[in-house]
Amino acid sequence: MNCRCVQSRLAAYLDRELSPNERAAVRAHLSECAECKKEFDEAERIKNAIAGLSSIEPSEQFERRLFEAVHAAAPKSTARETVGWGLAIVPAVAAIAGYLLFVFTRSPEAPVQSVPTSAQSDTLARDQAFDQARNPFSAGTVVSFEGTNGR
């Protein structure tokens, strides 16, 4: 394991979040690399210092004062800005409604077809010829009775 890999895993190593194999690899690297060992010792010292701090309980008024401060600092929107947003939304809603009408009202019998490439055209023509040879009464086949005088 290289230094960059070990240093990116130091926090997880300290918190015992690594797999046994990863822990062993990090431990082996730390025993050989003075720079990574120094980085680990510093991270461990900071973690232990934070763990030793006592938690602070906020006062009963803290939440109320916090929300009041956030509300006071929030920019106020004017009626003109609100109307502006309303006018901007109207064309967007109309465009979405038009799209939905197009999608849900178009005829399923008329699928959109792409223009075939020349290779696809050759394959299509060959398939159609094969189908007509197999079934002479398929769509697009003209049947004429010559010599029967229309009877």
Stockholm file with secondary structure:
# STOCKHOLM 1.0

chainA/1-151         MNCRCVQSRLAAYLDRELSPNERAAVRAHLSECAECKKEFDEAERIKNAIAGLSSIEPSEQFERRLFEAVHAAAPKSTARETVGWGLAIVPAVAAIAGYLLFVFTRSPEAPVQSVPTSAQSDTLARDQAFDQARNPFSAGTVVSFEGTNGR
#=GR chainA/1-151 SS CCHHHHHHTHHHHHTTCSCHHHHHHHHHHHHHCHHHHHHHHHHHHHHHHHHTSCCCCCCTTHHHHHHHHHHHHSCCCCHHHHHHHHHHHHHHHHHHHHHHHHHHHSCTTSCCCCCCCHHHHHHHHHHHHHHHHHCTTSTTCCCCCTTSTTC
#=GC SS_cons         CCHHHHHHTHHHHHTTCSCHHHHHHHHHHHHHCHHHHHHHHHHHHHHHHHHTSCCCCCCTTHHHHHHHHHHHHSCCCCHHHHHHHHHHHHHHHHHHHHHHHHHHHSCTTSCCCCCCCHHHHHHHHHHHHHHHHHCTTSTTCCCCCTTSTTC
//
